Amino acid sequence: MITSKVKEIGESVPEFKEEMLVILFGTSATPELKPISVIHEFNDTPDNILQVGTKIQLGDQTYTINQVGKSANQNFEELGHVSIYFRSAQEEVLPGAVIASPKIFPTVNVGDEIKIWNE
């Protein structure tokens, strides 16, 4: 299991509820990215953790990854960055994104622990 601590929540994060999208970014996020991102800091090093079937807990909700973009793991490991779309699977997923279900927008607070694991 990989864990990460939420350090900041950008003021524009709630605006992405309509798109059912959460953008995670590590503490190296630029000032332009911080307003739209959930800034987090890893407690552990992710190593190709984002796979179909991987579980992610954000707040009180647990999600299952259904699709993984081709750059998602590399971006997550190097930058702490991944875009998580909460919707049904589709034909094409953006390279740095994952598609997860259920289609429920998470409630995330500063200080929360993000948990990611494979069963």
FENPE-V495147 format. One record per backbone hydrogen bond with DSSP energy under -1.0 kcal/mol. NH is the residue of the N-H (numbers start at 1). CO is the residue of the C=O. E is the energy in kcal/mol with one decimal. If there is no record, write none. Layout:
BEGIN
{{NH/CO/E} {NH/CO/E}}
END
This chain:
BEGIN
{{2/116/-3.2} {4/114/-1.8} {5/41/-2.6} {6/112/-2.9} {7/39/-3.1} {8/39/-1.6} {10/37/-2.7} {12/35/-2.5} {13/10/-1.6} {15/12/-1.1} {16/13/-1.9} {17/14/-1.6} {21/16/-1.7} {22/84/-2.2} {24/82/-2.8} {25/38/-2.2} {26/79/-2.3} {29/26/-1.7} {34/30/-1.8} {36/33/-1.3} {37/34/-1.2} {38/23/-3.1} {39/8/-2.0} {40/25/-2.3} {41/5/-2.0} {43/3/-2.9} {44/3/-1.1} {51/49/-1.0} {53/65/-3.0} {54/51/-2.3} {55/117/-3.3} {56/63/-2.1} {57/115/-3.2} {58/61/-2.3} {61/58/-1.8} {63/56/-3.0} {64/101/-2.9} {65/54/-2.9} {66/99/-3.5} {67/99/-1.5} {69/97/-3.0} {71/95/-2.1} {72/69/-1.2} {72/95/-1.0} {75/71/-2.7} {76/72/-2.3} {77/73/-2.7} {78/74/-2.5} {79/75/-2.8} {80/76/-1.2} {81/75/-1.5} {82/24/-1.6} {83/96/-1.8} {84/22/-3.3} {85/98/-2.7} {86/20/-2.9} {87/85/-1.0} {87/100/-1.1} {97/94/-1.9} {98/83/-2.5} {99/67/-2.0} {100/85/-3.2} {101/64/-2.1} {104/102/-2.1} {111/6/-2.6} {112/109/-2.2} {114/4/-3.5} {115/57/-1.5} {116/2/-2.6} {117/55/-2.2}}
END
